Each structure stands twice: as C-alpha cells, then as structure tokens.
Amino acid sequence: MLRYIGRRLLNYVVLLYVAVSLTFVLAATQLNPRALFQLRQPPIDPVIVENMLLKYNLSENVPILERYWIWLSGVLQGNWGYSPLGVSVAEQISTRMWVSLRLLVIGTLAGIVIGVAFGAWTATRQYKVSDRVVTAISLLIISTPAFVIGHLAQIGATTYNNISRTRTFEFIGETGDVGDYPFADLVDRAQHLLLPTLVLIVLGAASMSRIQRNLMLDSLGADYVRTARAKGLPERKAVMKHALRTALIPTGTYVAFSVATMFVGATFTERIFNFPGIGQYGVDTITNRDVMGVVAVTAFAGVCVLVGAVLSDIMVAILDPRVRLQ
C-alpha cells in the first residue's frame, strides 16, 4: 500500500507545481497592481510607484520569466512575496489559516457526522414519513444559497437576542467587546463562533445526508446484503456490517476532501460573518490586484486538495481491502 500511496503522492505534487506555476503566469499577466496607485489623491510620483513594484516583483516592465524565477526562488526559501502595499503574504496566510480553522473545524466535522448518520438512517426507512420529511428539509436547504441561509440565521439570532434580552449570539467578526469576568475572552469567542458554526453544520449535514442516503440505498439493494439477510443475519448487523461499510467507501473520499479543503470552502460564511479567514482573503487578493496573494491562496488550496487526495487514498485502502493488493 505504501508504494501505491507514494505513486499517487508524486503525481499530486507534480500537478500542484504545474497548477501554481500557471496561476502565477495568469495572475501576473492579468492583474494590474499599478492601477491601485493611479487613482490616489494626491497623485503618487510614477517613479515611486515603479520602484515599489520593482521591489515587490510586481512590475509588468520586467519579463514574466524573470519575475517567475524571482518568485520561485523566494518560495523555495519560504518567502511567498508581498502585496502591492508591502504586506507579507506568508504572514497573512499563517494568520488567517488559524482563523478559518477555528471557524470551520467544528462546523465541517459535525456537519459530516450528522449528515452521514441521517443519510444512513433515512435510507433504512425509505418512503416512510421520516424519510420524506428529512429529504424535503435537506433539499430545501441545498436549494437555498449559502448567503441567504446566513442572513436568515442572523435575523433569527437578532430576534432571539431581543426576546431573551441576552447576547447569546454575537455574529459580526471573530471577537467583540470582552466583558470583565473570568474566561470572558473564551466566552466572547464562543458567542461569535456559535451562529456561523450552526450555519456550517446545517449546510454540511443537508448535503452529506443526500449523498449518504443514495449510497446507502445502493448498498442495501446489493446481492451480498440480501444474501446476508437470507442466511439469518439480524437486520441491524446486515445494515451496519455489510451495507454501511461499503457505502462509506465513496463517502470516505468525499469526507477526506471536505476536511482538507474546509479552509477555502466557506467563503460566503466568512464574508457574511466578517471572519478574516482564508476564503475572504482569497476574494480580497483578487479585488486588490494582489498577484502574490492570489498565487499563495491557490497554492494553499492546492496543498489542501493534495492532502485530501492522499487521505482519500488511505481511507479507501482501509475500507476496501482490494486496494491494498495494488
């Protein structure tokens, strides 16, 4: 199995290098950092602007291959470059990564677990009232844009706070006014995390339940499950030991990618709740014509996908013994 994982990892690394290199070329040729300074009042001396762009390897007057080599040399030394205003991209990524982690890890993991549980349960109750109710609710949530659900959650939280006359939900930013009492900072962060975490759980559980239900239905109708039942195996064991385990093989792939890409997968949630995470930073880099930032976010997302792909291969190898023979 180690040789199998090693070959796949090598392929992923090569693809990551190609993708990030192409992103650098595309961003360096299509984004125009110089435009950020052209509308400044009072106007900035063009010589000063050019020197600044040369300093940060952003001047279009330098050949693209030379800029690429300078950038690649810096990356190999751990330097991902600077924004047109001189902000370190590496520092931004390292700071915002932890913000995204705090926001997304509970919501993503809980959404997956709840979604898998509901999907497997409703599959065993196909066409019953509980199955139809859960299906209708899941489809309603999936069909509603994430930003709409986020704003509806904010309206509901505001209404609850007004009725209860409390500050249970604080949903703008990562922190707010910290009170003067023991563990005030921890409580404040929990209040700000509560609502966006609930939104992520709802979105993730709705999507995951539909996927797991369909996979579980396929497994329940398979010959080996019918054979197990015919041999007298209790229904619970037939479902858990045979149907669910087989249905979790493709689920493992999806879960591995979901966990790995959660840093860049909740842009709308971060924007709505004003969390300065990786997703929001990715949008800001494009808006601010930050070439190095765009490339760094792409590389970070590529590494997340790479990790997800490797985790997916490992999980499939664990759940499906046939893979270990390759």
C-alpha positions in Angstrom: 0.0 0.0 0.0 2.9 2.4 0.7 4.1 2.1 -2.9 0.6 2.8 -4.1 0.3 5.9 -1.9 3.8 7.1 -2.9 3.0 7.0 -6.6 -0.2 8.9 -6.1 1.6 11.5 -3.9 4.2 12.1 -6.6 1.5 12.6 -9.2 -0.3 15.1 -6.9 2.9 17.1 -6.2 3.7 17.4 -10.0 0.1 18.6 -10.7 0.3 21.1 -7.8 3.5 22.6 -9.2 2.0 23.0 -12.6 -1.2 24.5 -11.3 0.6 27.0 -9.1 3.0 28.0 -11.8 0.2 28.6 -14.3 -1.6 30.6 -11.7 1.4 32.8 -11.2 1.6 33.4 -15.0 -2.1 34.1 -15.3 -2.2 36.5 -12.2 1.0 38.3 -13.2 -0.3 39.0 -16.7 -3.9 39.8 -16.0 -3.9 41.6 -12.7 -2.5 45.2 -12.7 -1.2 46.3 -9.3 -0.2 49.6 -10.8 -3.8 50.6 -11.1 -4.1 50.7 -7.3 -1.9 53.8 -7.3 -3.3 55.6 -10.3 -6.4 57.0 -8.6 -4.7 58.0 -5.4 -5.2 61.6 -4.3 -2.8 63.4 -4.2 -1.2 61.5 -7.1 1.9 59.5 -6.4 5.0 60.0 -8.4 5.2 57.3 -11.1 8.9 56.8 -10.3 8.0 56.0 -6.7 5.3 53.5 -7.9 7.6 51.8 -10.3 10.3 51.4 -7.6 7.7 50.0 -5.3 6.5 47.5 -7.9 10.1 46.5 -8.7 10.8 46.0 -5.0 7.9 43.6 -4.7 8.5 41.8 -8.0 5.2 43.2 -9.5 6.3 45.4 -12.3 4.9 44.4 -15.7 8.1 46.0 -17.2 10.1 43.0 -16.1 9.8 39.9 -18.3 7.4 37.4 -17.0 10.0 34.6 -16.9 12.3 36.7 -14.8 9.5 37.5 -12.4 8.6 33.9 -12.2 12.2 32.9 -11.4 12.5 35.5 -8.7 9.2 34.4 -7.2 10.1 30.7 -7.3 13.5 31.4 -5.7 11.7 33.2 -2.9 9.2 30.4 -2.4 12.0 27.8 -2.1 13.3 30.0 0.8 9.9 30.3 2.4 9.1 33.8 1.1 5.8 34.0 -0.8 6.3 37.6 -1.7 4.4 40.8 -0.7 1.2 42.6 -1.7 1.5 45.9 -3.7 1.3 47.7 -0.4 4.1 45.7 1.2 2.1 43.3 3.3 3.8 39.9 3.7 1.7 37.2 2.1 3.1 34.4 4.2 2.1 36.3 7.4 -1.4 36.8 6.0 -1.8 33.1 5.2 -0.4 31.9 8.5 -2.7 34.2 10.5 -5.9 33.7 8.5 -5.4 29.9 8.4 -5.9 29.7 12.1 -9.0 31.9 11.9 -10.5 29.6 9.3 -9.6 26.6 11.4 -11.3 28.0 14.5 -14.4 28.8 12.4 -14.7 25.7 10.3 -13.4 22.7 12.0 -16.3 22.1 14.3 -19.0 23.0 11.8 -17.4 20.9 9.0 -16.8 17.8 11.1 -20.1 18.0 12.9 -22.0 18.5 9.6 -20.3 15.5 8.1 -21.1 13.2 11.0 -24.7 14.4 11.3 -25.2 14.1 7.6 -23.8 10.6 7.4 -26.0 9.5 10.3 -29.2 11.0 8.9 -28.4 9.7 5.4 -27.9 6.1 6.6 -30.9 6.2 8.8 -33.3 7.6 6.2 -32.1 5.0 3.7 -33.3 2.2 6.0 -36.7 4.0 6.2 -37.2 4.6 2.5 -40.5 6.2 1.6 -41.6 6.5 5.2 -42.7 9.8 6.7 -39.4 10.4 8.5 -37.5 9.8 5.2 -39.8 12.2 3.3 -39.5 14.9 5.9 -35.7 14.7 6.2 -35.5 14.6 2.4 -37.7 17.7 2.0 -35.8 19.7 4.5 -32.4 18.7 3.1 -33.5 19.6 -0.5 -34.8 23.0 0.8 -31.5 23.8 2.5 -29.4 22.6 -0.5 -31.6 24.7 -2.9 -31.1 27.9 -0.8 -27.9 29.9 -1.4 -25.5 29.9 1.5 -25.6 33.7 1.9 -29.4 33.6 2.2 -29.2 31.0 4.9 -26.5 33.1 6.6 -28.6 36.2 6.6 -31.7 34.4 7.7 -29.7 33.0 10.6 -28.6 36.5 11.6 -32.2 37.7 11.5 -33.2 34.8 13.7 -30.3 35.3 16.1 -31.1 39.0 16.4 -34.7 38.3 17.2 -33.8 35.7 19.8 -31.3 38.2 21.4 -34.1 40.8 21.6 -36.7 38.5 23.0 -34.4 36.9 25.6 -32.6 40.2 26.3 -29.3 38.4 26.2 -26.2 38.4 23.9 -26.2 34.7 23.2 -25.4 35.2 19.6 -22.6 37.6 18.5 -22.0 37.1 14.8 -20.0 40.0 13.4 -16.3 39.4 13.4 -14.2 36.9 15.4 -14.3 38.9 18.7 -16.1 41.8 20.1 -16.4 43.7 23.4 -14.9 41.4 26.0 -16.5 41.7 29.5 -14.7 41.8 32.8 -15.3 38.4 34.2 -13.5 35.0 34.4 -12.9 33.5 30.9 -14.5 36.5 29.3 -12.4 36.1 26.1 -13.2 32.5 25.7 -17.0 33.2 26.2 -16.8 36.0 23.7 -15.1 33.9 21.0 -17.7 31.1 21.6 -20.6 33.6 21.2 -19.1 34.7 17.9 -18.5 31.2 16.7 -21.9 29.8 17.6 -24.0 31.1 14.8 -21.6 30.6 11.8 -20.9 27.1 13.2 -24.6 26.3 13.2 -24.9 27.5 9.7 -22.0 25.3 8.5 -23.5 22.3 10.3 -26.8 22.8 8.6 -25.3 23.2 5.2 -22.9 20.3 5.5 -25.4 17.9 7.1 -28.0 18.6 4.4 -25.6 17.9 1.5 -24.0 14.9 3.2 -27.3 13.3 4.1 -28.4 13.2 0.4 -25.1 11.7 -0.7 -25.0 9.1 2.1 -28.7 8.2 1.5 -28.2 7.4 -2.1 -25.0 5.4 -1.5 -26.7 3.5 1.3 -29.7 2.6 -0.9 -27.3 1.2 -3.5 -25.7 -1.0 -0.8 -28.9 -2.1 0.8 -30.1 -3.4 -2.6 -26.8 -5.3 -3.3 -26.7 -9.1 -3.6 -24.3 -9.6 -0.7 -26.7 -7.8 1.7 -29.6 -9.9 0.5 -27.5 -13.0 1.0 -26.6 -12.0 4.5 -30.2 -11.5 5.3 -31.2 -14.8 3.8 -28.6 -16.6 5.9 -30.4 -15.3 9.0 -28.1 -12.4 9.9 -30.0 -9.9 12.1 -31.1 -6.8 10.1 -29.0 -4.4 12.3 -25.8 -6.4 11.6 -26.6 -6.7 7.9 -27.0 -3.0 7.7 -24.1 -2.0 9.8 -21.5 -4.6 8.9 -22.2 -5.0 5.2 -24.3 -2.1 3.8 -22.9 0.8 5.8 -19.2 -0.2 5.5 -19.5 -0.5 1.7 -21.4 2.8 1.4 -18.7 4.5 3.5 -16.0 3.8 0.9 -17.0 6.6 -1.5 -18.1 8.7 1.5 -14.5 8.5 2.8 -13.3 10.1 -0.4 -15.8 13.0 -0.1 -15.1 13.4 3.6 -11.3 13.5 3.1 -11.6 16.3 0.5 -14.2 18.2 2.6 -12.0 18.2 5.7 -8.8 19.1 3.8 -10.5 21.9 1.7 -12.5 23.4 4.5 -10.1 26.3 4.8 -11.1 27.7 1.4 -14.6 26.2 1.2 -16.6 28.7 3.3 -16.0 32.0 1.6 -19.6 33.1 1.8 -19.8 32.2 5.5 -16.6 34.2 6.2 -17.9 37.2 4.3 -21.3 37.2 5.9 -20.0 36.9 9.4 -16.9 39.0 8.7 -14.3 36.4 9.7 -10.9 37.3 8.3 -10.1 33.7 7.1 -8.5 32.2 4.0 -11.7 32.3 2.0 -12.2 36.0 2.5 -8.6 36.7 1.9 -8.8 34.9 -1.5 -11.5 37.2 -2.6 -9.7 40.3 -1.3 -6.5 39.4 -3.1 -8.3 39.5 -6.5 -10.1 42.7 -5.6 -6.8 44.3 -4.5 -4.9 43.1 -7.5 -2.5 41.2 -5.2 -0.7 38.9 -7.5 1.4 37.1 -4.9 -1.6 36.7 -2.6 -3.6 35.1 -5.4 -0.8 32.6 -6.1 -0.3 31.9 -2.4 -4.0 31.2 -1.8 -4.1 29.0 -4.9 -1.0 27.1 -3.6 -2.6 26.8 -0.2 -5.8 25.4 -1.7 -3.8 23.1 -3.9 -2.0 21.7 -0.8 -5.3 21.2 0.9 -6.5 19.2 -2.2 -3.3 17.2 -2.2 -3.8 16.3 1.5 -7.4 15.4 0.8 -6.4 13.2 -2.1 -3.8 11.4 0.0 -6.2 11.0 2.9 -8.8 9.7 0.4 -6.5 7.1 -0.9 -5.6 6.0 2.6 -9.2 5.8 3.7 -10.3 3.9 0.6 -7.4 1.5 1.2 -8.5 0.9 4.8 -12.2 0.5 3.9 -11.6 -1.6 0.7 -9.1 -4.4 1.1 -8.8 -4.9 -2.6 -6.8 -1.6 -2.9 -4.1 -2.9 -0.6 -3.1 -5.5 -3.2 -2.1 -3.0 -5.8 
